[in-house]
C-alpha cells in the first residue's frame, strides 16, 4: 500500500464512527458501477421525495439487517 493511502486510512480511522460510515458508503458506491448511468426524471423525483420525507422525519426508517431478516423469514414460509 502506498504511503499516501496509509496516511489517508490513518486519518480516516480517527474520525467519528458516523463520518467513517458515510465515507465507507461513498467509497463502496464508487465501486458499484463502472460506467455512469442516467436516471429517468421519474426516479429522480422519487428519490428527492423520499429524501425530503426522511429529512422531515415523516417516515420511519428500518435498519437493513432487520429488513433482510424479515425477508429471509418470509422466503422460508
NORFENSUL-V685158 format. One record per residue. N is the residue number from 1. RES is the residue in one small letter. PHI is phi in radians with two decimals (NA if undefined). Layout:
# NORFENSUL-V685158
n = [N/N]
res = [RES/RES]
phi = [PHI/PHI]
This chain:
# NORFENSUL-V685158
n = [1/2/3/4/5/6/7/8/9/10/11/12/13/14/15/16/17/18/19/20/21/22/23/24/25/26/27/28/29/30/31/32/33/34/35/36/37/38/39/40/41/42/43/44/45/46/47/48/49/50/51/52/53/54/55/56/57/58/59/60/61/62/63/64/65/66/67/68/69/70/71/72/73/74/75/76/77]
res = [x/x/x/x/x/x/x/x/x/x/x/x/x/x/x/x/x/x/x/x/x/x/x/x/x/x/x/x/x/x/x/x/x/x/x/x/x/x/x/x/x/x/x/x/x/x/x/x/x/x/x/x/x/x/x/x/x/x/x/x/x/x/x/x/x/x/x/x/x/x/x/x/x/x/x/x/x]
phi = [NA/-1.26/-1.03/-1.12/-1.11/-1.06/-1.12/-1.07/-1.09/-1.05/-1.15/-1.10/-1.19/-1.52/-1.38/-1.06/-1.03/-1.14/-1.21/-1.07/-1.11/-1.09/-1.10/-1.07/-1.07/-1.11/-1.13/-1.14/-1.06/-1.19/-1.63/-1.12/-2.27/-1.37/-2.10/-1.16/-2.32/-1.60/-1.79/-1.19/-1.09/-1.14/-1.18/-1.06/-1.06/-1.14/-1.06/-1.10/-1.09/-1.15/-1.10/-1.09/-1.06/-1.12/-1.06/-1.64/0.95/-1.54/-2.31/-1.77/-1.47/-2.09/-1.05/-0.99/-1.11/-1.18/-1.06/-1.16/-1.11/-1.14/-1.10/-1.10/-1.07/-1.17/-1.24/-1.41/-1.24]
